[in-house]
Amino acid sequence: MKKFSYIAGILAGGLLLAGCSSDHILQMKDGTTVVVQGKPKADSATGMVIYTDENGQQQAVNQDQIKEMSSLNK
């Protein structure tokens, strides 16, 4: 539960500080980096983060797989 609260806090902080139109970067726990178009949406019912990738495809990833999320400054 503590781990989930930590991740939820990071996601909430990132979503509150970031602008709606700016791209974001998701750093995954496995070391991969994903550039996201716009602001990802957290679905609390499923525990998934839904986002649109660089190719315009909608994707979903479990919140537990995300290490860090930040806004990409252009």
PDB file of N, CA, C and O in Angstrom:
ATOM      1  N   MET A   1       0.826  -1.192   0.000  1.00  0.00           N
ATOM      2  CA  MET A   1       0.000   0.000   0.000  1.00  0.00           C
ATOM      3  C   MET A   1       0.868   1.253   0.000  1.00  0.00           C
ATOM      4  O   MET A   1       0.534   2.240  -0.654  1.00  0.00           O
ATOM      5  N   LYS A   2       1.979   1.217   0.730  1.00  0.00           N
ATOM      6  CA  LYS A   2       2.872   2.367   0.783  1.00  0.00           C
ATOM      7  C   LYS A   2       3.448   2.658  -0.602  1.00  0.00           C
ATOM      8  O   LYS A   2       3.584   3.819  -0.989  1.00  0.00           O
ATOM      9  N   LYS A   3       3.783   1.606  -1.343  1.00  0.00           N
ATOM     10  CA  LYS A   3       4.334   1.755  -2.689  1.00  0.00           C
ATOM     11  C   LYS A   3       3.307   2.396  -3.623  1.00  0.00           C
ATOM     12  O   LYS A   3       3.647   3.271  -4.420  1.00  0.00           O
ATOM     13  N   PHE A   4       2.053   1.958  -3.521  1.00  0.00           N
ATOM     14  CA  PHE A   4       0.985   2.523  -4.352  1.00  0.00           C
ATOM     15  C   PHE A   4       0.782   3.997  -4.021  1.00  0.00           C
ATOM     16  O   PHE A   4       0.607   4.817  -4.922  1.00  0.00           O
ATOM     17  N   SER A   5       0.804   4.341  -2.730  1.00  0.00           N
ATOM     18  CA  SER A   5       0.629   5.738  -2.321  1.00  0.00           C
ATOM     19  C   SER A   5       1.758   6.607  -2.858  1.00  0.00           C
ATOM     20  O   SER A   5       1.523   7.740  -3.278  1.00  0.00           O
ATOM     21  N   TYR A   6       2.968   6.090  -2.846  1.00  0.00           N
ATOM     22  CA  TYR A   6       4.121   6.821  -3.368  1.00  0.00           C
ATOM     23  C   TYR A   6       3.950   7.098  -4.861  1.00  0.00           C
ATOM     24  O   TYR A   6       4.149   8.226  -5.313  1.00  0.00           O
ATOM     25  N   ILE A   7       3.587   6.082  -5.614  1.00  0.00           N
ATOM     26  CA  ILE A   7       3.403   6.240  -7.063  1.00  0.00           C
ATOM     27  C   ILE A   7       2.231   7.172  -7.352  1.00  0.00           C
ATOM     28  O   ILE A   7       2.313   8.023  -8.237  1.00  0.00           O
ATOM     29  N   ALA A   8       1.146   7.009  -6.609  1.00  0.00           N
ATOM     30  CA  ALA A   8      -0.015   7.879  -6.809  1.00  0.00           C
ATOM     31  C   ALA A   8       0.349   9.328  -6.517  1.00  0.00           C
ATOM     32  O   ALA A   8      -0.114  10.235  -7.208  1.00  0.00           O
ATOM     33  N   GLY A   9       1.172   9.552  -5.501  1.00  0.00           N
ATOM     34  CA  GLY A   9       1.621  10.906  -5.175  1.00  0.00           C
ATOM     35  C   GLY A   9       2.467  11.505  -6.274  1.00  0.00           C
ATOM     36  O   GLY A   9       2.310  12.678  -6.615  1.00  0.00           O
ATOM     37  N   ILE A  10       3.364  10.710  -6.830  1.00  0.00           N
ATOM     38  CA  ILE A  10       4.200  11.186  -7.932  1.00  0.00           C
ATOM     39  C   ILE A  10       3.333  11.535  -9.135  1.00  0.00           C
ATOM     40  O   ILE A  10       3.511  12.585  -9.752  1.00  0.00           O
ATOM     41  N   LEU A  11       2.405  10.662  -9.463  1.00  0.00           N
ATOM     42  CA  LEU A  11       1.523  10.918 -10.606  1.00  0.00           C
ATOM     43  C   LEU A  11       0.657  12.149 -10.378  1.00  0.00           C
ATOM     44  O   LEU A  11       0.506  12.983 -11.271  1.00  0.00           O
ATOM     45  N   ALA A  12       0.094  12.262  -9.190  1.00  0.00           N
ATOM     46  CA  ALA A  12      -0.763  13.414  -8.895  1.00  0.00           C
ATOM     47  C   ALA A  12       0.042  14.706  -8.943  1.00  0.00           C
ATOM     48  O   ALA A  12      -0.417  15.704  -9.499  1.00  0.00           O
ATOM     49  N   GLY A  13       1.238  14.691  -8.364  1.00  0.00           N
ATOM     50  CA  GLY A  13       2.090  15.877  -8.403  1.00  0.00           C
ATOM     51  C   GLY A  13       2.464  16.254  -9.816  1.00  0.00           C
ATOM     52  O   GLY A  13       2.443  17.430 -10.179  1.00  0.00           O
ATOM     53  N   GLY A  14       2.803  15.272 -10.608  1.00  0.00           N
ATOM     54  CA  GLY A  14       3.157  15.536 -12.004  1.00  0.00           C
ATOM     55  C   GLY A  14       1.990  16.072 -12.795  1.00  0.00           C
ATOM     56  O   GLY A  14       2.156  16.964 -13.627  1.00  0.00           O
ATOM     57  N   LEU A  15       0.816  15.542 -12.546  1.00  0.00           N
ATOM     58  CA  LEU A  15      -0.368  15.998 -13.273  1.00  0.00           C
ATOM     59  C   LEU A  15      -0.780  17.402 -12.847  1.00  0.00           C
ATOM     60  O   LEU A  15      -1.259  18.179 -13.673  1.00  0.00           O
ATOM     61  N   LEU A  16      -0.604  17.735 -11.576  1.00  0.00           N
ATOM     62  CA  LEU A  16      -0.980  19.066 -11.104  1.00  0.00           C
ATOM     63  C   LEU A  16      -0.022  20.144 -11.595  1.00  0.00           C
ATOM     64  O   LEU A  16      -0.446  21.258 -11.904  1.00  0.00           O
ATOM     65  N   LEU A  17       1.253  19.825 -11.666  1.00  0.00           N
ATOM     66  CA  LEU A  17       2.249  20.815 -12.056  1.00  0.00           C
ATOM     67  C   LEU A  17       2.362  21.010 -13.559  1.00  0.00           C
ATOM     68  O   LEU A  17       2.800  22.067 -14.014  1.00  0.00           O
ATOM     69  N   ALA A  18       1.984  20.030 -14.315  1.00  0.00           N
ATOM     70  CA  ALA A  18       2.169  20.086 -15.769  1.00  0.00           C
ATOM     71  C   ALA A  18       0.992  20.764 -16.458  1.00  0.00           C
ATOM     72  O   ALA A  18      -0.144  20.688 -15.990  1.00  0.00           O
ATOM     73  N   GLY A  19       1.277  21.424 -17.570  1.00  0.00           N
ATOM     74  CA  GLY A  19       0.220  22.024 -18.376  1.00  0.00           C
ATOM     75  C   GLY A  19      -0.477  20.972 -19.207  1.00  0.00           C
ATOM     76  O   GLY A  19       0.092  19.918 -19.492  1.00  0.00           O
ATOM     77  N   CYS A  20      -1.688  21.251 -19.591  1.00  0.00           N
ATOM     78  CA  CYS A  20      -2.482  20.268 -20.326  1.00  0.00           C
ATOM     79  C   CYS A  20      -1.931  19.979 -21.716  1.00  0.00           C
ATOM     80  O   CYS A  20      -2.059  18.856 -22.203  1.00  0.00           O
ATOM     81  N   SER A  21      -1.327  20.960 -22.358  1.00  0.00           N
ATOM     82  CA  SER A  21      -0.918  20.771 -23.744  1.00  0.00           C
ATOM     83  C   SER A  21       0.530  20.315 -23.897  1.00  0.00           C
ATOM     84  O   SER A  21       0.950  19.987 -25.007  1.00  0.00           O
ATOM     85  N   SER A  22       1.298  20.285 -22.821  1.00  0.00           N
ATOM     86  CA  SER A  22       2.702  19.916 -22.946  1.00  0.00           C
ATOM     87  C   SER A  22       2.869  18.401 -23.003  1.00  0.00           C
ATOM     88  O   SER A  22       2.082  17.651 -22.425  1.00  0.00           O
ATOM     89  N   ASP A  23       3.904  17.971 -23.708  1.00  0.00           N
ATOM     90  CA  ASP A  23       4.214  16.546 -23.766  1.00  0.00           C
ATOM     91  C   ASP A  23       4.850  16.119 -22.447  1.00  0.00           C
ATOM     92  O   ASP A  23       5.369  16.945 -21.696  1.00  0.00           O
ATOM     93  N   HIS A  24       4.802  14.836 -22.183  1.00  0.00           N
ATOM     94  CA  HIS A  24       5.339  14.288 -20.946  1.00  0.00           C
ATOM     95  C   HIS A  24       6.280  13.132 -21.258  1.00  0.00           C
ATOM     96  O   HIS A  24       6.255  12.558 -22.347  1.00  0.00           O
ATOM     97  N   ILE A  25       7.100  12.810 -20.282  1.00  0.00           N
ATOM     98  CA  ILE A  25       8.004  11.666 -20.369  1.00  0.00           C
ATOM     99  C   ILE A  25       7.667  10.719 -19.228  1.00  0.00           C
ATOM    100  O   ILE A  25       7.589  11.123 -18.068  1.00  0.00           O
ATOM    101  N   LEU A  26       7.468   9.455 -19.577  1.00  0.00           N
ATOM    102  CA  LEU A  26       7.268   8.415 -18.574  1.00  0.00           C
ATOM    103  C   LEU A  26       8.544   7.594 -18.491  1.00  0.00           C
ATOM    104  O   LEU A  26       8.982   7.023 -19.489  1.00  0.00           O
ATOM    105  N   GLN A  27       9.140   7.532 -17.316  1.00  0.00           N
ATOM    106  CA  GLN A  27      10.309   6.691 -17.078  1.00  0.00           C
ATOM    107  C   GLN A  27       9.796   5.418 -16.419  1.00  0.00           C
ATOM    108  O   GLN A  27       9.227   5.457 -15.328  1.00  0.00           O
ATOM    109  N   MET A  28      10.001   4.303 -17.085  1.00  0.00           N
ATOM    110  CA  MET A  28       9.520   3.025 -16.575  1.00  0.00           C
ATOM    111  C   MET A  28      10.567   2.387 -15.663  1.00  0.00           C
ATOM    112  O   MET A  28      11.753   2.704 -15.751  1.00  0.00           O
ATOM    113  N   LYS A  29      10.124   1.501 -14.803  1.00  0.00           N
ATOM    114  CA  LYS A  29      11.028   0.817 -13.883  1.00  0.00           C
ATOM    115  C   LYS A  29      12.010  -0.093 -14.601  1.00  0.00           C
ATOM    116  O   LYS A  29      13.079  -0.390 -14.066  1.00  0.00           O
ATOM    117  N   ASP A  30      11.666  -0.545 -15.815  1.00  0.00           N
ATOM    118  CA  ASP A  30      12.579  -1.413 -16.563  1.00  0.00           C
ATOM    119  C   ASP A  30      13.632  -0.616 -17.332  1.00  0.00           C
ATOM    120  O   ASP A  30      14.447  -1.199 -18.048  1.00  0.00           O
ATOM    121  N   GLY A  31      13.623   0.718 -17.189  1.00  0.00           N
ATOM    122  CA  GLY A  31      14.638   1.556 -17.826  1.00  0.00           C
ATOM    123  C   GLY A  31      14.206   2.205 -19.122  1.00  0.00           C
ATOM    124  O   GLY A  31      14.924   3.060 -19.641  1.00  0.00           O
ATOM    125  N   THR A  32      13.066   1.832 -19.660  1.00  0.00           N
ATOM    126  CA  THR A  32      12.606   2.439 -20.905  1.00  0.00           C
ATOM    127  C   THR A  32      12.004   3.818 -20.635  1.00  0.00           C
ATOM    128  O   THR A  32      11.542   4.113 -19.533  1.00  0.00           O
ATOM    129  N   THR A  33      12.023   4.644 -21.669  1.00  0.00           N
ATOM    130  CA  THR A  33      11.463   5.988 -21.604  1.00  0.00           C
ATOM    131  C   THR A  33      10.426   6.132 -22.704  1.00  0.00           C
ATOM    132  O   THR A  33      10.676   5.755 -23.849  1.00  0.00           O
ATOM    133  N   VAL A  34       9.268   6.673 -22.366  1.00  0.00           N
ATOM    134  CA  VAL A  34       8.182   6.851 -23.318  1.00  0.00           C
ATOM    135  C   VAL A  34       7.833   8.333 -23.375  1.00  0.00           C
ATOM    136  O   VAL A  34       7.577   8.954 -22.344  1.00  0.00           O
ATOM    137  N   VAL A  35       7.821   8.906 -24.592  1.00  0.00           N
ATOM    138  CA  VAL A  35       7.374  10.282 -24.781  1.00  0.00           C
ATOM    139  C   VAL A  35       5.884  10.236 -25.073  1.00  0.00           C
ATOM    140  O   VAL A  35       5.431   9.496 -25.946  1.00  0.00           O
ATOM    141  N   VAL A  36       5.130  11.032 -24.334  1.00  0.00           N
ATOM    142  CA  VAL A  36       3.676  11.007 -24.377  1.00  0.00           C
ATOM    143  C   VAL A  36       3.160  12.330 -24.931  1.00  0.00           C
ATOM    144  O   VAL A  36       3.642  13.397 -24.551  1.00  0.00           O
ATOM    145  N   GLN A  37       2.179  12.257 -25.829  1.00  0.00           N
ATOM    146  CA  GLN A  37       1.531  13.463 -26.349  1.00  0.00           C
ATOM    147  C   GLN A  37       0.504  13.939 -25.333  1.00  0.00           C
ATOM    148  O   GLN A  37      -0.394  13.185 -24.959  1.00  0.00           O
ATOM    149  N   GLY A  38       0.625  15.174 -24.889  1.00  0.00           N
ATOM    150  CA  GLY A  38      -0.327  15.716 -23.920  1.00  0.00           C
ATOM    151  C   GLY A  38      -0.140  15.116 -22.544  1.00  0.00           C
ATOM    152  O   GLY A  38       0.924  14.593 -22.214  1.00  0.00           O
ATOM    153  N   LYS A  39      -1.186  15.198 -21.752  1.00  0.00           N
ATOM    154  CA  LYS A  39      -1.131  14.760 -20.365  1.00  0.00           C
ATOM    155  C   LYS A  39      -1.747  13.371 -20.220  1.00  0.00           C
ATOM    156  O   LYS A  39      -2.887  13.165 -20.636  1.00  0.00           O
ATOM    157  N   PRO A  40      -1.021  12.411 -19.640  1.00  0.00           N
ATOM    158  CA  PRO A  40      -1.585  11.079 -19.402  1.00  0.00           C
ATOM    159  C   PRO A  40      -2.736  11.160 -18.396  1.00  0.00           C
ATOM    160  O   PRO A  40      -2.789  12.068 -17.566  1.00  0.00           O
ATOM    161  N   LYS A  41      -3.641  10.207 -18.484  1.00  0.00           N
ATOM    162  CA  LYS A  41      -4.782  10.161 -17.567  1.00  0.00           C
ATOM    163  C   LYS A  41      -4.691   8.894 -16.726  1.00  0.00           C
ATOM    164  O   LYS A  41      -4.544   7.791 -17.252  1.00  0.00           O
ATOM    165  N   ALA A  42      -4.779   9.072 -15.412  1.00  0.00           N
ATOM    166  CA  ALA A  42      -4.757   7.935 -14.497  1.00  0.00           C
ATOM    167  C   ALA A  42      -6.182   7.446 -14.276  1.00  0.00           C
ATOM    168  O   ALA A  42      -7.071   8.232 -13.947  1.00  0.00           O
ATOM    169  N   ASP A  43      -6.398   6.151 -14.457  1.00  0.00           N
ATOM    170  CA  ASP A  43      -7.698   5.530 -14.217  1.00  0.00           C
ATOM    171  C   ASP A  43      -7.622   4.808 -12.877  1.00  0.00           C
ATOM    172  O   ASP A  43      -7.071   3.711 -12.786  1.00  0.00           O
ATOM    173  N   SER A  44      -8.176   5.426 -11.844  1.00  0.00           N
ATOM    174  CA  SER A  44      -8.066   4.860 -10.501  1.00  0.00           C
ATOM    175  C   SER A  44      -8.825   3.541 -10.353  1.00  0.00           C
ATOM    176  O   SER A  44      -8.483   2.729  -9.494  1.00  0.00           O
ATOM    177  N   ALA A  45      -9.831   3.323 -11.164  1.00  0.00           N
ATOM    178  CA  ALA A  45     -10.602   2.079 -11.079  1.00  0.00           C
ATOM    179  C   ALA A  45      -9.786   0.871 -11.534  1.00  0.00           C
ATOM    180  O   ALA A  45      -9.916  -0.216 -10.970  1.00  0.00           O
ATOM    181  N   THR A  46      -8.948   1.058 -12.547  1.00  0.00           N
ATOM    182  CA  THR A  46      -8.164  -0.060 -13.088  1.00  0.00           C
ATOM    183  C   THR A  46      -6.698  -0.019 -12.679  1.00  0.00           C
ATOM    184  O   THR A  46      -5.995  -1.019 -12.817  1.00  0.00           O
ATOM    185  N   GLY A  47      -6.219   1.133 -12.173  1.00  0.00           N
ATOM    186  CA  GLY A  47      -4.811   1.268 -11.832  1.00  0.00           C
ATOM    187  C   GLY A  47      -3.926   1.474 -13.047  1.00  0.00           C
ATOM    188  O   GLY A  47      -2.711   1.290 -12.973  1.00  0.00           O
ATOM    189  N   MET A  48      -4.527   1.853 -14.161  1.00  0.00           N
ATOM    190  CA  MET A  48      -3.776   2.048 -15.401  1.00  0.00           C
ATOM    191  C   MET A  48      -3.604   3.540 -15.696  1.00  0.00           C
ATOM    192  O   MET A  48      -4.430   4.363 -15.302  1.00  0.00           O
ATOM    193  N   VAL A  49      -2.526   3.867 -16.389  1.00  0.00           N
ATOM    194  CA  VAL A  49      -2.302   5.214 -16.909  1.00  0.00           C
ATOM    195  C   VAL A  49      -2.481   5.126 -18.418  1.00  0.00           C
ATOM    196  O   VAL A  49      -1.813   4.336 -19.085  1.00  0.00           O
ATOM    197  N   ILE A  50      -3.381   5.935 -18.948  1.00  0.00           N
ATOM    198  CA  ILE A  50      -3.706   5.917 -20.371  1.00  0.00           C
ATOM    199  C   ILE A  50      -3.075   7.138 -21.018  1.00  0.00           C
ATOM    200  O   ILE A  50      -3.202   8.255 -20.515  1.00  0.00           O
ATOM    201  N   TYR A  51      -2.391   6.919 -22.142  1.00  0.00           N
ATOM    202  CA  TYR A  51      -1.693   8.007 -22.817  1.00  0.00           C
ATOM    203  C   TYR A  51      -1.684   7.774 -24.317  1.00  0.00           C
ATOM    204  O   TYR A  51      -1.997   6.684 -24.796  1.00  0.00           O
ATOM    205  N   THR A  52      -1.317   8.825 -25.053  1.00  0.00           N
ATOM    206  CA  THR A  52      -1.149   8.737 -26.501  1.00  0.00           C
ATOM    207  C   THR A  52       0.341   8.822 -26.796  1.00  0.00           C
ATOM    208  O   THR A  52       0.998   9.786 -26.402  1.00  0.00           O
ATOM    209  N   ASP A  53       0.882   7.813 -27.491  1.00  0.00           N
ATOM    210  CA  ASP A  53       2.321   7.786 -27.769  1.00  0.00           C
ATOM    211  C   ASP A  53       2.684   8.717 -28.926  1.00  0.00           C
ATOM    212  O   ASP A  53       1.818   9.386 -29.491  1.00  0.00           O
ATOM    213  N   GLU A  54       3.965   8.753 -29.270  1.00  0.00           N
ATOM    214  CA  GLU A  54       4.466   9.640 -30.326  1.00  0.00           C
ATOM    215  C   GLU A  54       3.837   9.362 -31.685  1.00  0.00           C
ATOM    216  O   GLU A  54       3.776  10.254 -32.531  1.00  0.00           O
ATOM    217  N   ASN A  55       3.370   8.139 -31.904  1.00  0.00           N
ATOM    218  CA  ASN A  55       2.762   7.758 -33.179  1.00  0.00           C
ATOM    219  C   ASN A  55       1.258   7.996 -33.214  1.00  0.00           C
ATOM    220  O   ASN A  55       0.604   7.675 -34.206  1.00  0.00           O
ATOM    221  N   GLY A  56       0.699   8.559 -32.133  1.00  0.00           N
ATOM    222  CA  GLY A  56      -0.726   8.834 -32.079  1.00  0.00           C
ATOM    223  C   GLY A  56      -1.572   7.659 -31.633  1.00  0.00           C
ATOM    224  O   GLY A  56      -2.799   7.727 -31.692  1.00  0.00           O
ATOM    225  N   GLN A  57      -0.942   6.584 -31.189  1.00  0.00           N
ATOM    226  CA  GLN A  57      -1.663   5.389 -30.735  1.00  0.00           C
ATOM    227  C   GLN A  57      -1.949   5.492 -29.234  1.00  0.00           C
ATOM    228  O   GLN A  57      -1.064   5.844 -28.455  1.00  0.00           O
ATOM    229  N   GLN A  58      -3.178   5.187 -28.834  1.00  0.00           N
ATOM    230  CA  GLN A  58      -3.515   5.195 -27.419  1.00  0.00           C
ATOM    231  C   GLN A  58      -2.958   3.934 -26.766  1.00  0.00           C
ATOM    232  O   GLN A  58      -3.141   2.825 -27.270  1.00  0.00           O
ATOM    233  N   GLN A  59      -2.280   4.119 -25.646  1.00  0.00           N
ATOM    234  CA  GLN A  59      -1.643   3.027 -24.915  1.00  0.00           C
ATOM    235  C   GLN A  59      -2.076   3.088 -23.457  1.00  0.00           C
ATOM    236  O   GLN A  59      -2.589   4.108 -22.996  1.00  0.00           O
ATOM    237  N   ALA A  60      -1.869   2.000 -22.743  1.00  0.00           N
ATOM    238  CA  ALA A  60      -2.144   1.949 -21.308  1.00  0.00           C
ATOM    239  C   ALA A  60      -1.035   1.162 -20.630  1.00  0.00           C
ATOM    240  O   ALA A  60      -0.547   0.166 -21.164  1.00  0.00           O
ATOM    241  N   VAL A  61      -0.644   1.618 -19.451  1.00  0.00           N
ATOM    242  CA  VAL A  61       0.390   0.941 -18.682  1.00  0.00           C
ATOM    243  C   VAL A  61      -0.038   0.954 -17.216  1.00  0.00           C
ATOM    244  O   VAL A  61      -0.663   1.907 -16.750  1.00  0.00           O
ATOM    245  N   ASN A  62       0.303  -0.106 -16.501  1.00  0.00           N
ATOM    246  CA  ASN A  62      -0.010  -0.186 -15.085  1.00  0.00           C
ATOM    247  C   ASN A  62       0.801   0.854 -14.327  1.00  0.00           C
ATOM    248  O   ASN A  62       1.985   1.048 -14.606  1.00  0.00           O
ATOM    249  N   GLN A  63       0.166   1.525 -13.367  1.00  0.00           N
ATOM    250  CA  GLN A  63       0.854   2.549 -12.576  1.00  0.00           C
ATOM    251  C   GLN A  63       2.083   1.997 -11.869  1.00  0.00           C
ATOM    252  O   GLN A  63       3.052   2.726 -11.656  1.00  0.00           O
ATOM    253  N   ASP A  64       2.057   0.725 -11.504  1.00  0.00           N
ATOM    254  CA  ASP A  64       3.181   0.105 -10.805  1.00  0.00           C
ATOM    255  C   ASP A  64       4.434   0.034 -11.665  1.00  0.00           C
ATOM    256  O   ASP A  64       5.533  -0.104 -11.129  1.00  0.00           O
ATOM    257  N   GLN A  65       4.296   0.124 -12.988  1.00  0.00           N
ATOM    258  CA  GLN A  65       5.445   0.043 -13.883  1.00  0.00           C
ATOM    259  C   GLN A  65       6.121   1.393 -14.101  1.00  0.00           C
ATOM    260  O   GLN A  65       7.204   1.449 -14.684  1.00  0.00           O
ATOM    261  N   ILE A  66       5.502   2.484 -13.644  1.00  0.00           N
ATOM    262  CA  ILE A  66       6.044   3.823 -13.858  1.00  0.00           C
ATOM    263  C   ILE A  66       6.921   4.224 -12.680  1.00  0.00           C
ATOM    264  O   ILE A  66       6.496   4.179 -11.526  1.00  0.00           O
ATOM    265  N   LYS A  67       8.149   4.615 -12.992  1.00  0.00           N
ATOM    266  CA  LYS A  67       9.078   5.083 -11.969  1.00  0.00           C
ATOM    267  C   LYS A  67       8.905   6.578 -11.748  1.00  0.00           C
ATOM    268  O   LYS A  67       8.874   7.046 -10.610  1.00  0.00           O
ATOM    269  N   GLU A  68       8.792   7.335 -12.855  1.00  0.00           N
ATOM    270  CA  GLU A  68       8.693   8.788 -12.757  1.00  0.00           C
ATOM    271  C   GLU A  68       7.979   9.338 -13.986  1.00  0.00           C
ATOM    272  O   GLU A  68       8.092   8.792 -15.083  1.00  0.00           O
ATOM    273  N   MET A  69       7.246  10.421 -13.784  1.00  0.00           N
ATOM    274  CA  MET A  69       6.591  11.103 -14.890  1.00  0.00           C
ATOM    275  C   MET A  69       6.921  12.584 -14.784  1.00  0.00           C
ATOM    276  O   MET A  69       6.814  13.177 -13.711  1.00  0.00           O
ATOM    277  N   SER A  70       7.322  13.176 -15.904  1.00  0.00           N
ATOM    278  CA  SER A  70       7.654  14.596 -15.882  1.00  0.00           C
ATOM    279  C   SER A  70       7.235  15.257 -17.182  1.00  0.00           C
ATOM    280  O   SER A  70       7.043  14.600 -18.205  1.00  0.00           O
ATOM    281  N   SER A  71       7.099  16.578 -17.115  1.00  0.00           N
ATOM    282  CA  SER A  71       6.722  17.366 -18.280  1.00  0.00           C
ATOM    283  C   SER A  71       7.948  17.581 -19.158  1.00  0.00           C
ATOM    284  O   SER A  71       9.053  17.791 -18.657  1.00  0.00           O
ATOM    285  N   LEU A  72       7.748  17.529 -20.453  1.00  0.00           N
ATOM    286  CA  LEU A  72       8.829  17.756 -21.409  1.00  0.00           C
ATOM    287  C   LEU A  72       8.782  19.217 -21.823  1.00  0.00           C
ATOM    288  O   LEU A  72       7.822  19.655 -22.458  1.00  0.00           O
ATOM    289  N   ASN A  73       9.805  19.965 -21.470  1.00  0.00           N
ATOM    290  CA  ASN A  73       9.860  21.382 -21.825  1.00  0.00           C
ATOM    291  C   ASN A  73      10.349  21.531 -23.239  1.00  0.00           C
ATOM    292  O   ASN A  73      11.426  21.045 -23.584  1.00  0.00           O
ATOM    293  N   LYS A  74       9.564  22.202 -24.067  1.00  0.00           N
ATOM    294  CA  LYS A  74       9.935  22.397 -25.466  1.00  0.00           C
ATOM    295  C   LYS A  74      10.593  23.736 -25.651  1.00  0.00           C
ATOM    296  O   LYS A  74      10.979  24.085 -26.767  1.00  0.00           O
TER     297      LYS A  74
END
